Amino acid sequence: VMKGQWNRRPFAGLSMLSNMRLGIVGLGRLGSMVAKYAIATGMEVCFFDPYVVYSSPDVSRCQTLEELVSQSDIVTVHIPHENKTTGIFDKKLFSLFKVGSYFVNTSRGELVDQAALLEVLIQGKLSGVAMDVFENEFNPQFNIAQHSLWDYAQSKTNLILTPHIGG
């Protein structure tokens, strides 16, 4: 605008949010808040959470995580790190994501096989990833500059990394 240009196209996404489906993994306190925001923007919202059977008429339930990722344009994660959730987002699950979809993880880094995530980014399967969590981020010796995803983000624009500030 300061250069005298009035063109929003370079800044727009490939689709308006109101034309996209948001898949929420974990419909607890945070997942429910995200659902409300998504509904307010006109998005279709679905969730997968084995501990939640029903949410509201505005949010549909997927029977499996595989179903959710294969039908969602954006997948956002809001589950705790437990033994059974370690590496739940692995190469096999990422292979089921829609081509061109987005992945957001503000939950825990240990939920994601980060080598598999890097692979689908390089292959172009995902249009973008936003995350503020890394495996072992609470270790005093953690150094983001030694991480392959940080290295990838140095030359690519489809990966947004922030320090654990999602809350």
Secondary structure, DSSP 8 states (H G I E B T S, - for coil): -TTS----GGG--SS-GGG-EEEEE--SHHHHHHHHHHHHTT-EEEEE-TT-S--BTTEEE-SSHHHHHHH-SEEEE-----GGGTT-B-HHHHHTS-TTEEEEE-S-GGGB-HHHHHHHHHHTSEEEEEE---TTTTSTT--GGG-HHHHHHTT-SSEEE-SS---
